[in-house]
Amino acid sequence: MNFITPAFAQAAGGGAAGGADVLVQMAPFAIILVIMYFLLIRPQQQKAKAHQDMVSTIRRGDTVVTNGGLIGKVTKANDDSDLEIEIAPNVRVRQSRAAIAEVRAKGEPVKDNA
């Protein structure tokens, strides 16, 4: 008596259906990647661009908050990489522009040489 019967796998039915199976299997991964882009990557890029724009427009007289929590008034915008900030009367520190967390109040306008 033979209680074991051979089982035969049935093919999916041609080469074209095999390619469609791969697409169906990869579709959830593609959807997850698109969702991750719109929920994680794109907002982070927009936030970094907004911070870069804010830092590049800092000028003398602006009140700024550093990443370390110091609040001070910009006394000199030296160049593209650093600022001079007055954190107390006659106490000035040099601070990297990249380490500015927030601009609280805009300062005086640029002087005209007319």
C-alpha positions in Angstrom: 0.0 0.0 0.0 1.3 3.4 -1.0 0.0 6.2 1.2 2.2 8.8 -0.3 1.0 10.3 -3.6 3.3 12.4 -5.7 2.4 16.1 -5.8 3.1 18.0 -8.9 3.5 21.8 -9.0 1.3 23.5 -11.6 3.0 26.2 -13.6 1.5 29.7 -13.6 0.7 29.6 -17.2 3.3 31.2 -19.5 6.1 33.6 -19.6 4.0 36.8 -19.7 2.3 36.0 -16.4 5.6 35.5 -14.7 6.6 39.1 -15.5 3.3 40.4 -14.1 3.9 38.5 -10.9 7.2 40.3 -10.4 5.4 43.6 -10.9 2.7 42.7 -8.4 5.3 41.7 -5.9 7.4 44.9 -6.4 4.4 47.3 -6.3 4.2 47.4 -2.4 7.9 48.3 -2.2 7.5 51.0 -4.7 4.5 52.4 -2.9 6.4 52.4 0.4 9.3 54.2 -1.2 7.0 56.9 -2.6 5.3 57.3 0.8 8.6 57.6 2.6 9.8 60.3 0.1 6.7 62.4 0.7 6.5 61.9 4.5 10.2 61.9 5.5 12.7 63.0 2.8 10.9 65.9 1.1 9.9 67.7 4.3 13.4 67.4 5.7 14.8 68.9 2.4 12.3 71.8 2.6 13.2 72.5 6.2 16.9 72.5 5.5 16.3 74.9 2.6 14.2 77.2 4.7 17.0 77.2 7.4 19.6 77.9 4.8 17.6 80.9 3.5 17.0 82.2 7.0 20.7 82.0 7.9 21.8 83.6 4.6 19.6 86.7 5.2 20.8 87.4 8.8 22.2 91.0 9.0 23.4 93.4 11.6 20.8 94.2 14.3 18.9 90.9 14.1 18.2 89.1 17.4 19.2 85.5 17.0 19.0 82.3 19.1 21.9 79.9 18.7 21.7 76.1 18.8 23.3 76.3 22.3 20.5 78.5 23.5 22.3 81.9 23.6 20.2 84.9 22.6 22.0 87.9 21.2 22.1 90.7 18.8 24.1 90.5 15.6 26.7 93.3 15.7 28.7 92.3 12.6 28.1 89.9 9.7 31.7 89.0 8.9 31.3 86.8 5.9 29.3 83.9 4.6 30.5 81.6 7.4 30.3 83.5 10.7 28.7 86.3 12.7 29.6 88.4 15.7 26.9 88.4 18.3 26.6 90.5 21.4 25.2 88.4 24.2 25.6 90.9 27.0 26.8 94.6 27.1 30.4 94.6 25.8 30.5 90.8 25.5 30.8 89.7 21.9 31.2 86.2 20.5 31.9 84.8 17.1 29.3 82.3 16.0 29.0 80.1 12.9 26.0 80.9 10.7 25.1 77.2 10.6 24.7 77.1 14.4 21.9 79.7 14.4 18.6 78.1 15.3 16.2 81.0 14.9 16.0 84.7 14.1 13.6 86.3 16.6 13.5 90.0 15.5 14.7 91.6 12.3 17.1 94.5 12.8 17.8 97.8 11.1 17.6 98.0 7.3 20.7 98.2 5.1 22.1 101.8 5.0 22.0 103.6 1.6 25.1 105.4 0.5 23.2 108.0 -1.4 
